[in-house]
Amino acid sequence: MTDLASSLIKPLSDDDFDALGDLLHEHSPFDTQGVLGVLHAVALAPSLMPPSAWLPEVLPNGPGQDAQALIGLLLRLYNEVLDALNDGHAILPEEDDVATCESFAAGYAAGAARDPAWIGDDDRWTFAAPFAYLAGRLDLVPAPMLAKLEAMADPKLLTRQSLGAIVKSTYEWFRKLRQATLPKAPTVARVSAARVGRNEPCPCGSGKKFKRCCISSTAPRLP
């Protein structure tokens, strides 16, 4: 495994999180919790979303001279999110931390809206609308759901308490859709891709580890 590949799968330390927070403060409208929201939405989206689809949301003006450090930290955090989701859990804020939950929800709603196959489908969008409501993005909440939410005694508290359940349901509902969007590479490309290490970044450019992305389409098949 190359040094670059090894660095992208290395979990962030506390110092790394602090460094990411400082860089985001300078370059992004989101803090680390907001970025975690974006990355969860990207990882759960019905479409395969490569970094080129979501990085402009996190870094609307680009990373500037901090590009290598900032993007490296973001991709490492993305891989942590992917690993957590595939292991059956998520990196979510505590439900009683209102500000953190709202920051996470703002990032999640923004990330989900980056996928036309998600925001463009009313049924699928019901999985993202509660996050939009929690973030105050009422423009992203369909009127029928908004009416139901506002009829509840404390809809934001209920939404915060339900974040984990919503994420789990989204993962299950969209799993087959995500698998169907994996690129089908030609035979020659499959031979090359099959030599990529399981824990290295996928050659398709999704930002995921190879074992979490195209390995199923490149692995040799028995006759």
C-alpha positions as CSV (number, residue, x, y, z in Angstrom):
1,M,0.0,0.0,0.0
2,T,1.3,3.4,-0.9
3,D,2.0,6.1,1.7
4,L,-0.9,8.2,0.2
5,A,-3.3,5.3,0.5
6,S,-2.2,4.5,4.0
7,S,-2.8,8.1,5.1
8,L,-6.3,8.2,3.7
9,I,-7.5,5.3,5.8
10,K,-5.8,6.5,9.0
11,P,-8.5,7.6,11.6
12,L,-8.3,11.2,12.7
13,S,-6.6,11.8,16.1
14,D,-7.8,14.5,18.5
15,D,-5.1,16.8,17.1
16,D,-6.3,16.0,13.6
17,F,-9.9,17.0,14.5
18,D,-8.6,20.3,16.0
19,A,-6.6,21.0,12.8
20,L,-9.6,20.2,10.7
21,G,-11.7,22.5,12.8
22,D,-9.3,25.3,12.3
23,L,-9.1,24.8,8.6
24,L,-12.8,24.6,8.2
25,H,-13.2,27.9,10.2
26,E,-11.0,29.5,7.5
27,H,-12.4,27.9,4.4
28,S,-15.9,26.4,5.0
29,P,-19.4,27.5,6.1
30,F,-19.5,24.3,8.2
31,D,-17.8,23.4,11.4
32,T,-16.7,19.8,12.0
33,Q,-20.2,18.7,13.0
34,G,-21.6,20.2,9.9
35,V,-19.1,18.4,7.8
36,L,-19.9,15.1,9.5
37,G,-23.5,15.8,8.5
38,V,-22.5,16.4,4.9
39,L,-20.4,13.2,4.9
40,H,-23.1,11.0,6.3
41,A,-25.6,12.3,3.7
42,V,-23.0,11.6,0.9
43,A,-22.3,8.1,2.2
44,L,-26.0,7.3,2.5
45,A,-27.2,9.0,-0.7
46,P,-29.0,6.8,-3.3
47,S,-26.4,7.9,-5.9
48,L,-22.7,7.4,-5.8
49,M,-21.3,10.8,-5.0
50,P,-17.6,11.3,-5.7
51,P,-15.7,14.1,-3.9
52,S,-16.1,16.4,-6.9
53,A,-19.9,16.3,-6.1
54,W,-19.7,17.4,-2.5
55,L,-16.4,19.2,-1.9
56,P,-17.8,22.4,-3.4
57,E,-20.5,22.3,-0.7
58,V,-17.9,22.1,2.0
59,L,-15.4,24.4,0.4
60,P,-17.4,26.8,-1.8
61,N,-14.3,29.0,-2.4
62,G,-11.8,26.2,-2.6
63,P,-9.2,25.1,-0.1
64,G,-6.7,27.6,-1.1
65,Q,-3.1,27.0,0.0
66,D,-4.3,24.4,2.5
67,A,-5.6,22.1,-0.2
68,Q,-3.5,19.0,0.5
69,A,-3.9,19.1,4.3
70,L,-7.6,20.0,4.3
71,I,-8.8,17.5,1.6
72,G,-6.7,14.8,3.1
73,L,-8.4,15.3,6.5
74,L,-11.8,15.4,4.9
75,L,-11.3,12.1,2.9
76,R,-10.0,10.4,6.1
77,L,-13.1,11.5,8.0
78,Y,-15.2,10.3,5.1
79,N,-13.7,6.9,5.3
80,E,-14.4,6.8,9.1
81,V,-18.0,7.7,8.4
82,L,-18.2,4.9,5.8
83,D,-16.7,2.4,8.1
84,A,-19.0,3.3,10.9
85,L,-22.1,3.0,8.7
86,N,-21.1,-0.3,7.3
87,D,-20.5,-1.5,10.9
88,G,-24.0,-0.6,11.8
89,H,-23.7,2.7,13.6
90,A,-23.1,6.4,12.8
91,I,-21.0,9.3,14.2
92,L,-23.8,11.4,15.6
93,P,-24.0,14.2,18.1
94,E,-25.7,13.8,21.4
95,E,-29.5,14.5,21.2
96,D,-29.4,17.0,24.1
97,D,-26.7,19.1,22.4
98,V,-29.1,21.3,20.4
99,A,-26.5,23.5,18.6
100,T,-24.4,20.5,17.6
101,C,-27.4,18.6,16.3
102,E,-28.5,21.6,14.3
103,S,-25.1,22.0,12.8
104,F,-25.0,18.3,11.9
105,A,-28.5,18.6,10.4
106,A,-27.5,21.6,8.3
107,G,-24.6,19.7,6.8
108,Y,-26.7,16.6,6.2
109,A,-29.5,18.5,4.4
110,A,-27.0,20.4,2.2
111,G,-25.2,17.1,1.4
112,A,-28.4,15.3,0.6
113,A,-29.5,18.2,-1.7
114,R,-26.4,17.6,-3.8
115,D,-27.8,14.3,-5.1
116,P,-30.5,14.9,-7.8
117,A,-31.7,11.3,-7.3
118,W,-32.5,12.2,-3.7
119,I,-33.9,15.7,-3.6
120,G,-35.6,15.1,-6.9
121,D,-37.7,12.2,-5.5
122,D,-40.4,13.1,-3.0
123,D,-40.5,9.6,-1.4
124,R,-36.7,9.4,-1.0
125,W,-36.6,13.0,0.3
126,T,-38.7,12.1,3.3
127,F,-35.5,10.6,4.7
128,A,-33.7,14.0,4.5
129,A,-36.5,16.4,5.3
130,P,-36.4,15.9,9.1
131,F,-32.7,17.0,9.0
132,A,-33.7,20.1,6.9
133,Y,-36.4,20.9,9.4
134,L,-34.0,20.6,12.4
135,A,-31.5,22.9,10.6
136,G,-34.2,25.5,9.9
137,R,-34.1,24.8,6.1
138,L,-37.8,24.9,5.7
139,D,-37.4,25.5,2.0
140,L,-36.2,21.9,1.9
141,V,-39.2,20.5,3.8
142,P,-42.2,19.5,1.7
143,A,-45.4,21.2,2.9
144,P,-47.2,18.0,4.0
145,M,-44.3,16.9,6.2
146,L,-43.9,20.4,7.6
147,A,-47.5,20.4,8.6
148,K,-47.1,17.1,10.4
149,L,-44.0,18.2,12.2
150,E,-45.4,21.5,13.4
151,A,-48.5,19.7,14.7
152,M,-46.2,17.8,17.2
153,A,-45.6,19.0,20.7
154,D,-41.8,19.4,20.3
155,P,-40.8,18.3,16.8
156,K,-37.2,19.3,17.1
157,L,-36.7,17.3,20.2
158,L,-38.4,14.3,18.6
159,T,-36.2,14.7,15.5
160,R,-33.0,14.9,17.5
161,Q,-34.0,11.8,19.4
162,S,-34.7,10.0,16.0
163,L,-31.5,10.9,14.2
164,G,-30.0,7.4,14.6
165,A,-33.1,5.6,13.6
166,I,-33.5,7.8,10.5
167,V,-29.9,7.2,9.5
168,K,-30.3,3.5,9.9
169,S,-33.5,3.4,7.8
170,T,-31.9,5.5,5.1
171,Y,-28.9,3.1,5.0
172,E,-31.2,0.1,4.5
173,W,-33.5,1.8,2.0
174,F,-30.8,3.2,-0.3
175,R,-28.3,0.3,-0.1
176,K,-29.4,-1.4,-3.3
177,L,-29.7,1.9,-5.1
178,R,-26.1,2.8,-4.2
179,Q,-24.9,-0.6,-5.3
180,A,-26.7,-0.2,-8.6
181,T,-24.8,3.0,-9.3
182,L,-21.4,1.5,-9.0
183,P,-19.5,2.0,-12.3
184,K,-19.2,-1.0,-14.6
185,A,-15.7,-0.9,-15.8
186,P,-14.5,-2.6,-19.1
187,T,-12.6,-5.8,-18.9
188,V,-9.2,-4.2,-19.2
189,A,-9.9,-1.8,-16.4
190,R,-11.1,-4.6,-14.2
191,V,-7.8,-6.4,-14.4
192,S,-6.0,-3.2,-13.3
193,A,-8.4,-2.3,-10.6
194,A,-8.3,-5.8,-9.1
195,R,-4.7,-5.2,-8.1
196,V,-5.7,-2.3,-5.8
197,G,-5.4,-3.1,-2.1
198,R,-8.7,-3.6,-0.3
199,N,-8.0,-0.6,2.0
200,E,-6.7,1.7,-0.7
201,P,-8.8,4.5,-2.2
202,C,-11.1,3.1,-5.0
203,P,-9.9,3.8,-8.5
204,C,-13.4,5.1,-9.5
205,G,-12.7,8.3,-7.6
206,S,-15.5,8.0,-5.1
207,G,-13.2,8.6,-2.2
208,K,-14.2,5.4,-0.5
209,K,-12.0,2.5,0.3
210,F,-11.8,-0.1,-2.5
211,K,-13.4,-2.7,-0.2
212,R,-16.4,-0.4,0.4
213,C,-16.9,0.5,-3.3
214,C,-16.1,-1.3,-6.6
215,I,-14.4,-4.4,-5.2
216,S,-17.5,-6.5,-5.9
217,S,-17.5,-5.5,-9.6
218,T,-13.7,-6.1,-10.1
219,A,-13.3,-9.3,-8.1
220,P,-12.6,-12.4,-10.2
221,R,-15.7,-14.6,-10.7
222,L,-15.9,-18.4,-10.6
223,P,-17.1,-20.0,-13.9
